[in-house]
Amino acid sequence: MSRGCSRELGGTDRDRSSPARCTLTIAGEEDEVVAAATQHAVSVHGHQDNAELRQMVRDGLKDEVSV
Ligand SMILES: [Zn+2]
């Protein structure tokens, strides 16, 4: 699984403190990715760590596809 940090994670009124660009990509097991992306959203983008945020992170997960 992988999860790019896109700015939908930072799309709140606190978004002003976010970096102008964020190109972070996290890869790993689903739970690891969700945990790491949640931490990132909290520490970098100023989100509250709650169920809603985790759900948003989980919704953005992508299966890693090798072609
Ligand atoms: Zn980010």
N, CA, C, O and the ligand as a Tripos MOL2 file, in Angstrom:
@<TRIPOS>MOLECULE
protein
  269   267    68     0     0
PROTEIN
NO_CHARGES

@<TRIPOS>ATOM
      1 N           0.8480   -1.1800    0.0000 N.3       1 MET1
      2 CA          0.0000    0.0000    0.0000 C.3       1 MET1
      3 C           0.8890    1.2370    0.0000 C.2       1 MET1
      4 O           1.9960    1.2290    0.5380 O.2       1 MET1
      5 N           0.3970    2.2620   -0.5930 N.am      2 SER2
      6 CA          1.1230    3.5250   -0.5020 C.3       2 SER2
      7 C           0.1230    4.6680   -0.4050 C.2       2 SER2
      8 O          -1.0440    4.5560   -0.7820 O.2       2 SER2
      9 N           0.6360    5.7600    0.1140 N.am      3 ARG3
     10 CA         -0.2360    6.8960    0.3180 C.3       3 ARG3
     11 C           0.5960    8.1400    0.0590 C.2       3 ARG3
     12 O           1.5570    8.4190    0.7760 O.2       3 ARG3
     13 N           0.2290    8.8640   -0.9450 N.am      4 GLY4
     14 CA          0.8970   10.1340   -1.1520 C.3       4 GLY4
     15 C           0.2500   11.1550   -0.2510 C.2       4 GLY4
     16 O          -0.9590   11.1150   -0.0230 O.2       4 GLY4
     17 N           1.0490   12.0730    0.2630 N.am      5 CYS5
     18 CA          0.4440   13.1640    1.0010 C.3       5 CYS5
     19 C          -0.0030   14.2000    0.0040 C.2       5 CYS5
     20 O           0.8120   14.9300   -0.5610 O.2       5 CYS5
     21 N          -1.2660   14.2620   -0.2060 N.am      6 SER6
     22 CA         -1.7590   15.3110   -1.0710 C.3       6 SER6
     23 C          -2.4270   16.3350   -0.1860 C.2       6 SER6
     24 O          -2.6750   16.0920    0.9950 O.2       6 SER6
     25 N          -2.7070   17.4520   -0.7530 N.am      7 ARG7
     26 CA         -3.1390   18.5470    0.0940 C.3       7 ARG7
     27 C          -4.5840   18.3910    0.5620 C.2       7 ARG7
     28 O          -5.0840   19.2180    1.3250 O.2       7 ARG7
     29 N          -5.2410   17.3530    0.1150 N.am      8 GLU8
     30 CA         -6.5630   17.1130    0.6900 C.3       8 GLU8
     31 C          -6.4380   16.8110    2.1820 C.2       8 GLU8
     32 O          -7.3670   17.0350    2.9590 O.2       8 GLU8
     33 N          -5.2610   16.2960    2.5620 N.am      9 LEU9
     34 CA         -5.0000   16.0890    3.9810 C.3       9 LEU9
     35 C          -4.8670   17.4090    4.7210 C.2       9 LEU9
     36 O          -5.0530   17.4700    5.9360 O.2       9 LEU9
     37 N          -4.5470   18.4580    3.9890 N.am     10 GLY10
     38 CA         -4.3200   19.7380    4.6480 C.3      10 GLY10
     39 C          -5.3840   20.7510    4.2900 C.2      10 GLY10
     40 O          -5.1850   21.9540    4.4580 O.2      10 GLY10
     41 N          -6.5090   20.2750    3.8000 N.am     11 GLY11
     42 CA         -7.5020   21.1910    3.2600 C.3      11 GLY11
     43 C          -8.4310   21.7980    4.2900 C.2      11 GLY11
     44 O          -9.6490   21.7950    4.1060 O.2      11 GLY11
     45 N          -7.8830   22.3090    5.3490 N.am     12 THR12
     46 CA         -8.7160   22.9480    6.3590 C.3      12 THR12
     47 C          -8.3190   24.4070    6.5000 C.2      12 THR12
     48 O          -7.4330   24.8850    5.7920 O.2      12 THR12
     49 N          -8.9540   25.0930    7.3840 N.am     13 ASP13
     50 CA         -8.6220   26.5030    7.5930 C.3      13 ASP13
     51 C          -7.2500   26.6820    8.2490 C.2      13 ASP13
     52 O          -6.7250   27.7940    8.3140 O.2      13 ASP13
     53 N          -6.6790   25.5780    8.7330 N.am     14 ARG14
     54 CA         -5.3430   25.6710    9.3250 C.3      14 ARG14
     55 C          -4.2780   25.4120    8.2680 C.2      14 ARG14
     56 O          -3.0870   25.3290    8.5690 O.2      14 ARG14
     57 N          -4.7240   25.2880    7.0430 N.am     15 ASP15
     58 CA         -3.8450   24.8900    5.9530 C.3      15 ASP15
     59 C          -2.7270   25.8900    5.6940 C.2      15 ASP15
     60 O          -1.6970   25.5440    5.1150 O.2      15 ASP15
     61 N          -2.9290   27.1090    6.1180 N.am     16 ARG16
     62 CA         -1.9430   28.1600    5.8760 C.3      16 ARG16
     63 C          -0.5640   27.8190    6.4070 C.2      16 ARG16
     64 O           0.4430   28.2340    5.8330 O.2      16 ARG16
     65 N          -0.5100   27.0740    7.4860 N.am     17 SER17
     66 CA          0.7830   26.7370    8.0730 C.3      17 SER17
     67 C           1.4360   25.5680    7.3510 C.2      17 SER17
     68 O           2.5740   25.2100    7.6550 O.2      17 SER17
     69 N           0.7310   24.9710    6.4010 N.am     18 SER18
     70 CA          1.2820   23.8250    5.6940 C.3      18 SER18
     71 C           2.3370   24.2740    4.7010 C.2      18 SER18
     72 O           2.3220   25.4050    4.2170 O.2      18 SER18
     73 N           3.2440   23.3730    4.4110 N.am     19 PRO19
     74 CA          4.1990   23.6850    3.3510 C.3      19 PRO19
     75 C           3.4540   23.9310    2.0470 C.2      19 PRO19
     76 O           2.3940   23.3530    1.8060 O.2      19 PRO19
     77 N           4.0120   24.7870    1.2180 N.am     20 ALA20
     78 CA          3.3650   25.0990   -0.0470 C.3      20 ALA20
     79 C           3.2360   23.8500   -0.9080 C.2      20 ALA20
     80 O           2.2450   23.6580   -1.6130 O.2      20 ALA20
     81 N           4.2370   23.0240   -0.8360 N.am     21 ARG21
     82 CA          4.1880   21.7740   -1.5760 C.3      21 ARG21
     83 C           4.5530   20.6440   -0.6340 C.2      21 ARG21
     84 O           5.4530   20.7730    0.1960 O.2      21 ARG21
     85 N           3.8620   19.5650   -0.7700 N.am     22 CYS22
     86 CA          4.1980   18.4070    0.0370 C.3      22 CYS22
     87 C           4.1440   17.2090   -0.8740 C.2      22 CYS22
     88 O           3.1010   16.8970   -1.4480 O.2      22 CYS22
     89 N           5.2530   16.5490   -1.0030 N.am     23 THR23
     90 CA          5.3410   15.4570   -1.9770 C.3      23 THR23
     91 C           5.6200   14.1270   -1.2880 C.2      23 THR23
     92 O           6.0580   13.1620   -1.9130 O.2      23 THR23
     93 N           5.3570   14.1030    0.0050 N.am     24 LEU24
     94 CA          5.6260   12.8830    0.7530 C.3      24 LEU24
     95 C           4.8330   11.7030    0.2100 C.2      24 LEU24
     96 O           3.6460   11.8190   -0.0980 O.2      24 LEU24
     97 N           5.5110   10.5690    0.1010 N.am     25 THR25
     98 CA          4.8170    9.3170   -0.1970 C.3      25 THR25
     99 C           5.2400    8.2980    0.8450 C.2      25 THR25
    100 O           6.4260    8.1480    1.1420 O.2      25 THR25
    101 N           4.2790    7.6150    1.3830 N.am     26 ILE26
    102 CA          4.5440    6.6160    2.4150 C.3      26 ILE26
    103 C           4.1370    5.2650    1.8610 C.2      26 ILE26
    104 O           3.0580    5.1250    1.2850 O.2      26 ILE26
    105 N           4.9880    4.2790    2.0300 N.am     27 ALA27
    106 CA          4.6550    2.9440    1.5540 C.3      27 ALA27
    107 C           4.9030    1.9310    2.6580 C.2      27 ALA27
    108 O           5.8010    2.1040    3.4820 O.2      27 ALA27
    109 N           4.1120    0.8870    2.6700 N.am     28 GLY28
    110 CA          4.2880   -0.1570    3.6720 C.3      28 GLY28
    111 C           2.9920   -0.9170    3.8420 C.2      28 GLY28
    112 O           2.1040   -0.8670    2.9910 O.2      28 GLY28
    113 N           2.9010   -1.6270    4.9630 N.am     29 GLU29
    114 CA          1.6570   -2.3110    5.2850 C.3      29 GLU29
    115 C           0.5760   -1.2650    5.5630 C.2      29 GLU29
    116 O           0.8700   -0.1450    5.9810 O.2      29 GLU29
    117 N          -0.6550   -1.6450    5.3290 N.am     30 GLU30
    118 CA         -1.7560   -0.6850    5.4510 C.3      30 GLU30
    119 C          -1.7450    0.0520    6.7860 C.2      30 GLU30
    120 O          -1.8510    1.2780    6.8290 O.2      30 GLU30
    121 N          -1.6160   -0.7010    7.8710 N.am     31 ASP31
    122 CA         -1.6600   -0.0620    9.1860 C.3      31 ASP31
    123 C          -0.4830    0.8880    9.4030 C.2      31 ASP31
    124 O          -0.6230    1.9380   10.0300 O.2      31 ASP31
    125 N           0.6820    0.5000    8.8710 N.am     32 GLU32
    126 CA          1.8630    1.3560    8.9860 C.3      32 GLU32
    127 C           1.6690    2.6520    8.2190 C.2      32 GLU32
    128 O           2.0110    3.7360    8.6900 O.2      32 GLU32
    129 N           1.1110    2.5090    7.0200 N.am     33 VAL33
    130 CA          0.9090    3.6870    6.1790 C.3      33 VAL33
    131 C          -0.0930    4.6360    6.8350 C.2      33 VAL33
    132 O           0.1170    5.8480    6.8710 O.2      33 VAL33
    133 N          -1.1710    4.0760    7.3470 N.am     34 VAL34
    134 CA         -2.1840    4.9150    7.9970 C.3      34 VAL34
    135 C          -1.5830    5.6160    9.2150 C.2      34 VAL34
    136 O          -1.8060    6.8090    9.4230 O.2      34 VAL34
    137 N          -0.8270    4.8770   10.0140 N.am     35 ALA35
    138 CA         -0.2240    5.4710   11.2100 C.3      35 ALA35
    139 C           0.7690    6.5670   10.8420 C.2      35 ALA35
    140 O           0.7660    7.6430   11.4400 O.2      35 ALA35
    141 N           1.6130    6.2900    9.8620 N.am     36 ALA36
    142 CA          2.6400    7.2600    9.4750 C.3      36 ALA36
    143 C           2.0240    8.4900    8.8150 C.2      36 ALA36
    144 O           2.4390    9.6190    9.0750 O.2      36 ALA36
    145 N           1.0410    8.2600    7.9670 N.am     37 ALA37
    146 CA          0.4100    9.3870    7.2740 C.3      37 ALA37
    147 C          -0.3780   10.2420    8.2570 C.2      37 ALA37
    148 O          -0.4390   11.4630    8.1120 O.2      37 ALA37
    149 N          -0.9740    9.6120    9.2440 N.am     38 THR38
    150 CA         -1.7110   10.3570   10.2610 C.3      38 THR38
    151 C          -0.7580   11.2290   11.0760 C.2      38 THR38
    152 O          -1.0230   12.4060   11.3170 O.2      38 THR38
    153 N           0.3570   10.6270   11.4940 N.am     39 GLN39
    154 CA          1.3890   11.3800   12.2170 C.3      39 GLN39
    155 C           1.8550   12.5800   11.4160 C.2      39 GLN39
    156 O           2.0110   13.6840   11.9390 O.2      39 GLN39
    157 N           2.0730   12.3320   10.1350 N.am     40 HIS40
    158 CA          2.5430   13.3860    9.2470 C.3      40 HIS40
    159 C           1.5150   14.5130    9.1540 C.2      40 HIS40
    160 O           1.8580   15.6920    9.2390 O.2      40 HIS40
    161 N           0.2600   14.1320    8.9790 N.am     41 ALA41
    162 CA         -0.7950   15.1430    8.8450 C.3      41 ALA41
    163 C          -0.9020   15.9770   10.1180 C.2      41 ALA41
    164 O          -1.1630   17.1790   10.0660 O.2      41 ALA41
    165 N          -0.6970   15.3210   11.2660 N.am     42 VAL42
    166 CA         -0.7850   16.0350   12.5380 C.3      42 VAL42
    167 C           0.4120   16.9580   12.7210 C.2      42 VAL42
    168 O           0.2560   18.1300   13.0640 O.2      42 VAL42
    169 N           1.6210   16.4160   12.4880 N.am     43 SER43
    170 CA          2.8120   17.2090   12.8070 C.3      43 SER43
    171 C           3.1090   18.2660   11.7500 C.2      43 SER43
    172 O           3.5730   19.3590   12.0760 O.2      43 SER43
    173 N           2.8450   17.9480   10.4920 N.am     44 VAL44
    174 CA          3.1980   18.8880    9.4290 C.3      44 VAL44
    175 C           2.0260   19.7870    9.0510 C.2      44 VAL44
    176 O           2.2010   20.9760    8.7860 O.2      44 VAL44
    177 N           0.8170   19.1980    9.0300 N.am     45 HIS45
    178 CA         -0.3180   19.9690    8.5200 C.3      45 HIS45
    179 C          -1.2700   20.4370    9.6140 C.2      45 HIS45
    180 O          -2.2900   21.0660    9.3280 O.2      45 HIS45
    181 N          -0.9400   20.1320   10.8560 N.am     46 GLY46
    182 CA         -1.6870   20.6820   11.9660 C.3      46 GLY46
    183 C          -3.0740   20.0930   12.1730 C.2      46 GLY46
    184 O          -3.9620   20.7500   12.7140 O.2      46 GLY46
    185 N          -3.2560   18.8330   11.7330 N.am     47 HIS47
    186 CA         -4.5540   18.1990   11.9220 C.3      47 HIS47
    187 C          -4.7140   17.6550   13.3250 C.2      47 HIS47
    188 O          -3.7420   17.4590   14.0560 O.2      47 HIS47
    189 N          -5.9550   17.4180   13.6800 N.am     48 GLN48
    190 CA         -6.2630   16.6870   14.8970 C.3      48 GLN48
    191 C          -6.2060   15.1980   14.5760 C.2      48 GLN48
    192 O          -6.7310   14.7610   13.5520 O.2      48 GLN48
    193 N          -5.5730   14.4250   15.4410 N.am     49 ASP49
    194 CA         -5.5430   12.9800   15.2540 C.3      49 ASP49
    195 C          -6.8610   12.3990   15.7520 C.2      49 ASP49
    196 O          -7.0610   12.2300   16.9550 O.2      49 ASP49
    197 N          -7.7460   12.1010   14.8290 N.am     50 ASN50
    198 CA         -9.0330   11.5400   15.2190 C.3      50 ASN50
    199 C          -9.5030   10.5360   14.1620 C.2      50 ASN50
    200 O          -8.8430   10.3240   13.1450 O.2      50 ASN50
    201 N         -10.6350    9.9400   14.4240 N.am     51 ALA51
    202 CA        -11.1360    8.8870   13.5360 C.3      51 ALA51
    203 C         -11.3960    9.4120   12.1320 C.2      51 ALA51
    204 O         -11.2030    8.7020   11.1450 O.2      51 ALA51
    205 N         -11.8310   10.6510   12.0560 N.am     52 GLU52
    206 CA        -12.1390   11.2420   10.7540 C.3      52 GLU52
    207 C         -10.8740   11.3610    9.9010 C.2      52 GLU52
    208 O         -10.8760   11.0430    8.7120 O.2      52 GLU52
    209 N          -9.8000   11.8260   10.5340 N.am     53 LEU53
    210 CA         -8.5380   11.9570    9.8140 C.3      53 LEU53
    211 C          -8.0450   10.5900    9.3600 C.2      53 LEU53
    212 O          -7.6350   10.4250    8.2110 O.2      53 LEU53
    213 N          -8.0820    9.6160   10.2560 N.am     54 ARG54
    214 CA         -7.6210    8.2700    9.8930 C.3      54 ARG54
    215 C          -8.4390    7.6890    8.7430 C.2      54 ARG54
    216 O          -7.9060    7.0080    7.8670 O.2      54 ARG54
    217 N          -9.7320    7.9680    8.7600 N.am     55 GLN55
    218 CA        -10.5850    7.4760    7.6770 C.3      55 GLN55
    219 C         -10.1970    8.1390    6.3610 C.2      55 GLN55
    220 O         -10.1700    7.4960    5.3120 O.2      55 GLN55
    221 N          -9.8980    9.4270    6.4290 N.am     56 MET56
    222 CA         -9.5130   10.1530    5.2190 C.3      56 MET56
    223 C          -8.1920    9.5960    4.6770 C.2      56 MET56
    224 O          -8.0240    9.4280    3.4690 O.2      56 MET56
    225 N          -7.2680    9.3140    5.5880 N.am     57 VAL57
    226 CA         -5.9940    8.7250    5.1750 C.3      57 VAL57
    227 C          -6.2300    7.3610    4.5400 C.2      57 VAL57
    228 O          -5.6660    7.0460    3.4920 O.2      57 VAL57
    229 N          -7.0660    6.5580    5.1850 N.am     58 ARG58
    230 CA         -7.3330    5.2120    4.7060 C.3      58 ARG58
    231 C          -8.0070    5.2370    3.3310 C.2      58 ARG58
    232 O          -7.7250    4.4040    2.4690 O.2      58 ARG58
    233 N          -8.8840    6.1880    3.1500 N.am     59 ASP59
    234 CA         -9.5790    6.3140    1.8640 C.3      59 ASP59
    235 C          -8.6210    6.6220    0.7170 C.2      59 ASP59
    236 O          -8.9030    6.3020   -0.4380 O.2      59 ASP59
    237 N          -7.4940    7.2420    1.0400 N.am     60 GLY60
    238 CA         -6.5550    7.6300   -0.0050 C.3      60 GLY60
    239 C          -5.4890    6.5910   -0.2900 C.2      60 GLY60
    240 O          -4.6190    6.8090   -1.1330 O.2      60 GLY60
    241 N          -5.5480    5.4660    0.4030 N.am     61 LEU61
    242 CA         -4.5530    4.4150    0.1860 C.3      61 LEU61
    243 C          -4.6670    3.8520   -1.2240 C.2      61 LEU61
    244 O          -5.7550    3.7390   -1.7870 O.2      61 LEU61
    245 N          -3.5250    3.5060   -1.7660 N.am     62 LYS62
    246 CA         -3.5200    2.8780   -3.0800 C.3      62 LYS62
    247 C          -2.7640    1.5650   -2.9970 C.2      62 LYS62
    248 O          -1.7380    1.4570   -2.3250 O.2      62 LYS62
    249 N          -3.2820    0.5930   -3.6790 N.am     63 ASP63
    250 CA         -2.5190   -0.6390   -3.8090 C.3      63 ASP63
    251 C          -1.3110   -0.3670   -4.6820 C.2      63 ASP63
    252 O          -1.3940    0.3220   -5.6980 O.2      63 ASP63
    253 N          -0.1900   -0.9250   -4.2610 N.am     64 GLU64
    254 CA          0.9780   -0.7720   -5.1120 C.3      64 GLU64
    255 C           0.8780   -1.7730   -6.2390 C.2      64 GLU64
    256 O           0.7470   -2.9780   -6.0220 O.2      64 GLU64
    257 N           0.9400   -1.2600   -7.4140 N.am     65 VAL65
    258 CA          0.7960   -2.1200   -8.5810 C.3      65 VAL65
    259 C           2.1230   -2.1400   -9.3120 C.2      65 VAL65
    260 O           2.7100   -1.0970   -9.5990 O.2      65 VAL65
    261 N           2.5760   -3.3270   -9.6030 N.am     66 SER66
    262 CA          3.7790   -3.3800  -10.4250 C.3      66 SER66
    263 C           3.3920   -3.8230  -11.8180 C.2      66 SER66
    264 O           2.6720   -4.8030  -12.0080 O.2      66 SER66
    265 N           3.8770   -3.0910  -12.7620 N.am     67 VAL67
    266 CA          3.5530   -3.3920  -14.1510 C.3      67 VAL67
    267 C           4.8180   -3.6800  -14.9270 C.2      67 VAL67
    268 O           4.7590   -3.9570  -16.1250 O.2      67 VAL67
    269 ZN          2.1290   16.4350    3.7700 Zn       68 ZN68
@<TRIPOS>BOND
     1     1     2 1
     2     2     3 1
     3     3     4 2
     4     3     5 am
     5     5     6 1
     6     6     7 1
     7     7     8 2
     8     7     9 am
     9     9    10 1
    10    10    11 1
    11    11    12 2
    12    11    13 am
    13    13    14 1
    14    14    15 1
    15    15    16 2
    16    15    17 am
    17    17    18 1
    18    18    19 1
    19    19    20 2
    20    19    21 am
    21    21    22 1
    22    22    23 1
    23    23    24 2
    24    23    25 am
    25    25    26 1
    26    26    27 1
    27    27    28 2
    28    27    29 am
    29    29    30 1
    30    30    31 1
    31    31    32 2
    32    31    33 am
    33    33    34 1
    34    34    35 1
    35    35    36 2
    36    35    37 am
    37    37    38 1
    38    38    39 1
    39    39    40 2
    40    39    41 am
    41    41    42 1
    42    42    43 1
    43    43    44 2
    44    43    45 am
    45    45    46 1
    46    46    47 1
    47    47    48 2
    48    47    49 am
    49    49    50 1
    50    50    51 1
    51    51    52 2
    52    51    53 am
    53    53    54 1
    54    54    55 1
    55    55    56 2
    56    55    57 am
    57    57    58 1
    58    58    59 1
    59    59    60 2
    60    59    61 am
    61    61    62 1
    62    62    63 1
    63    63    64 2
    64    63    65 am
    65    65    66 1
    66    66    67 1
    67    67    68 2
    68    67    69 am
    69    69    70 1
    70    70    71 1
    71    71    72 2
    72    71    73 am
    73    73    74 1
    74    74    75 1
    75    75    76 2
    76    75    77 am
    77    77    78 1
    78    78    79 1
    79    79    80 2
    80    79    81 am
    81    81    82 1
    82    82    83 1
    83    83    84 2
    84    83    85 am
    85    85    86 1
    86    86    87 1
    87    87    88 2
    88    87    89 am
    89    89    90 1
    90    90    91 1
    91    91    92 2
    92    91    93 am
    93    93    94 1
    94    94    95 1
    95    95    96 2
    96    95    97 am
    97    97    98 1
    98    98    99 1
    99    99   100 2
   100    99   101 am
   101   101   102 1
   102   102   103 1
   103   103   104 2
   104   103   105 am
   105   105   106 1
   106   106   107 1
   107   107   108 2
   108   107   109 am
   109   109   110 1
   110   110   111 1
   111   111   112 2
   112   111   113 am
   113   113   114 1
   114   114   115 1
   115   115   116 2
   116   115   117 am
   117   117   118 1
   118   118   119 1
   119   119   120 2
   120   119   121 am
   121   121   122 1
   122   122   123 1
   123   123   124 2
   124   123   125 am
   125   125   126 1
   126   126   127 1
   127   127   128 2
   128   127   129 am
   129   129   130 1
   130   130   131 1
   131   131   132 2
   132   131   133 am
   133   133   134 1
   134   134   135 1
   135   135   136 2
   136   135   137 am
   137   137   138 1
   138   138   139 1
   139   139   140 2
   140   139   141 am
   141   141   142 1
   142   142   143 1
   143   143   144 2
   144   143   145 am
   145   145   146 1
   146   146   147 1
   147   147   148 2
   148   147   149 am
   149   149   150 1
   150   150   151 1
   151   151   152 2
   152   151   153 am
   153   153   154 1
   154   154   155 1
   155   155   156 2
   156   155   157 am
   157   157   158 1
   158   158   159 1
   159   159   160 2
   160   159   161 am
   161   161   162 1
   162   162   163 1
   163   163   164 2
   164   163   165 am
   165   165   166 1
   166   166   167 1
   167   167   168 2
   168   167   169 am
   169   169   170 1
   170   170   171 1
   171   171   172 2
   172   171   173 am
   173   173   174 1
   174   174   175 1
   175   175   176 2
   176   175   177 am
   177   177   178 1
   178   178   179 1
   179   179   180 2
   180   179   181 am
   181   181   182 1
   182   182   183 1
   183   183   184 2
   184   183   185 am
   185   185   186 1
   186   186   187 1
   187   187   188 2
   188   187   189 am
   189   189   190 1
   190   190   191 1
   191   191   192 2
   192   191   193 am
   193   193   194 1
   194   194   195 1
   195   195   196 2
   196   195   197 am
   197   197   198 1
   198   198   199 1
   199   199   200 2
   200   199   201 am
   201   201   202 1
   202   202   203 1
   203   203   204 2
   204   203   205 am
   205   205   206 1
   206   206   207 1
   207   207   208 2
   208   207   209 am
   209   209   210 1
   210   210   211 1
   211   211   212 2
   212   211   213 am
   213   213   214 1
   214   214   215 1
   215   215   216 2
   216   215   217 am
   217   217   218 1
   218   218   219 1
   219   219   220 2
   220   219   221 am
   221   221   222 1
   222   222   223 1
   223   223   224 2
   224   223   225 am
   225   225   226 1
   226   226   227 1
   227   227   228 2
   228   227   229 am
   229   229   230 1
   230   230   231 1
   231   231   232 2
   232   231   233 am
   233   233   234 1
   234   234   235 1
   235   235   236 2
   236   235   237 am
   237   237   238 1
   238   238   239 1
   239   239   240 2
   240   239   241 am
   241   241   242 1
   242   242   243 1
   243   243   244 2
   244   243   245 am
   245   245   246 1
   246   246   247 1
   247   247   248 2
   248   247   249 am
   249   249   250 1
   250   250   251 1
   251   251   252 2
   252   251   253 am
   253   253   254 1
   254   254   255 1
   255   255   256 2
   256   255   257 am
   257   257   258 1
   258   258   259 1
   259   259   260 2
   260   259   261 am
   261   261   262 1
   262   262   263 1
   263   263   264 2
   264   263   265 am
   265   265   266 1
   266   266   267 1
   267   267   268 2
@<TRIPOS>SUBSTRUCTURE
     1 MET1         2 RESIDUE 1 A MET
     2 SER2         6 RESIDUE 1 A SER
     3 ARG3        10 RESIDUE 1 A ARG
     4 GLY4        14 RESIDUE 1 A GLY
     5 CYS5        18 RESIDUE 1 A CYS
     6 SER6        22 RESIDUE 1 A SER
     7 ARG7        26 RESIDUE 1 A ARG
     8 GLU8        30 RESIDUE 1 A GLU
     9 LEU9        34 RESIDUE 1 A LEU
    10 GLY10       38 RESIDUE 1 A GLY
    11 GLY11       42 RESIDUE 1 A GLY
    12 THR12       46 RESIDUE 1 A THR
    13 ASP13       50 RESIDUE 1 A ASP
    14 ARG14       54 RESIDUE 1 A ARG
    15 ASP15       58 RESIDUE 1 A ASP
    16 ARG16       62 RESIDUE 1 A ARG
    17 SER17       66 RESIDUE 1 A SER
    18 SER18       70 RESIDUE 1 A SER
    19 PRO19       74 RESIDUE 1 A PRO
    20 ALA20       78 RESIDUE 1 A ALA
    21 ARG21       82 RESIDUE 1 A ARG
    22 CYS22       86 RESIDUE 1 A CYS
    23 THR23       90 RESIDUE 1 A THR
    24 LEU24       94 RESIDUE 1 A LEU
    25 THR25       98 RESIDUE 1 A THR
    26 ILE26      102 RESIDUE 1 A ILE
    27 ALA27      106 RESIDUE 1 A ALA
    28 GLY28      110 RESIDUE 1 A GLY
    29 GLU29      114 RESIDUE 1 A GLU
    30 GLU30      118 RESIDUE 1 A GLU
    31 ASP31      122 RESIDUE 1 A ASP
    32 GLU32      126 RESIDUE 1 A GLU
    33 VAL33      130 RESIDUE 1 A VAL
    34 VAL34      134 RESIDUE 1 A VAL
    35 ALA35      138 RESIDUE 1 A ALA
    36 ALA36      142 RESIDUE 1 A ALA
    37 ALA37      146 RESIDUE 1 A ALA
    38 THR38      150 RESIDUE 1 A THR
    39 GLN39      154 RESIDUE 1 A GLN
    40 HIS40      158 RESIDUE 1 A HIS
    41 ALA41      162 RESIDUE 1 A ALA
    42 VAL42      166 RESIDUE 1 A VAL
    43 SER43      170 RESIDUE 1 A SER
    44 VAL44      174 RESIDUE 1 A VAL
    45 HIS45      178 RESIDUE 1 A HIS
    46 GLY46      182 RESIDUE 1 A GLY
    47 HIS47      186 RESIDUE 1 A HIS
    48 GLN48      190 RESIDUE 1 A GLN
    49 ASP49      194 RESIDUE 1 A ASP
    50 ASN50      198 RESIDUE 1 A ASN
    51 ALA51      202 RESIDUE 1 A ALA
    52 GLU52      206 RESIDUE 1 A GLU
    53 LEU53      210 RESIDUE 1 A LEU
    54 ARG54      214 RESIDUE 1 A ARG
    55 GLN55      218 RESIDUE 1 A GLN
    56 MET56      222 RESIDUE 1 A MET
    57 VAL57      226 RESIDUE 1 A VAL
    58 ARG58      230 RESIDUE 1 A ARG
    59 ASP59      234 RESIDUE 1 A ASP
    60 GLY60      238 RESIDUE 1 A GLY
    61 LEU61      242 RESIDUE 1 A LEU
    62 LYS62      246 RESIDUE 1 A LYS
    63 ASP63      250 RESIDUE 1 A ASP
    64 GLU64      254 RESIDUE 1 A GLU
    65 VAL65      258 RESIDUE 1 A VAL
    66 SER66      262 RESIDUE 1 A SER
    67 VAL67      266 RESIDUE 1 A VAL
    68 ZN68       269 GROUP 0 **** ****
